[in-house]
Amino acid sequence: MLPRQPKTVSLNLRLTPDVRAKLYEKASRYGQTSDVLREIVNAFIDGRLTIEEESHSKFKELFNVNRK
């Protein structure tokens, strides 16, 4: 018998305690934190997520900002 494939996998990330507290507080307005993070990931994959560029960011290629 073949081993079962997991139906879901987890994603781990490190946050400062302050950022975590702010995330949990704000996400609780919409559901569980995992629900909000899941929607953010799906929006990123679908191209529906826009990140505002900061001049010092090393992630410039992620930004979907039209500037003239």
N, C-alpha and C positions, 0 to 999 in steps of 0.2 A: 504494500500500500504506500502511495506517495505521501510525503509529509504535507500537512495542511498549510496553505498560504494564509498569512494574516490578512484580515479584512481591512485593518487600519494599522498605521504605524504612528509612532509619536515623533514629535519634533521638539528638541530641547534648545533653549537659549539662555544666556546669562544676562540678567538685568541688575541694576543697582536696586537696593531696597526701596529707594524713593521712586524710581521709575515704575517698579512693580506695583507699589501702592497706588500710584496715579492710574496705571493701566487697569487694575482691578476696580478702582472706583468708577472710572469712566465707562468701562466695559459692562459693568453691572446694570447700566441703564438699558442695555440692549439684549441681555441674556448672560450666559456664562462667558468667562474670559476665553475659553476654548472656542466658543461659537464665533466670537469677534475675530480672533486670530485666524480661524479657518476661513472666514469671509475675506479677510485681508489677503491671505495667500491666494485664494481663488480669484480675487479681483486683480492681483498682480499677474497671475498666469493669463487671465483673459484680456489683459491690457486695459482694465477699467480703473486702475490705481494710478493717481498722479501724485508725485512727490515734488514738493517745491524745492528748488535748488538752493543750496547754501554755497557761498563762494569758496569756502574752505573744504568742502566735501571731497573725499576721494572716490565717490560713487557717481560721478557726473554722467556716466553712460546709462545709469538707471533712470535719470530724470526725463520726464515727458513734459517738458515745459517749452512752449514756443516763445522765443524772445526775439525782438527785432533790434 
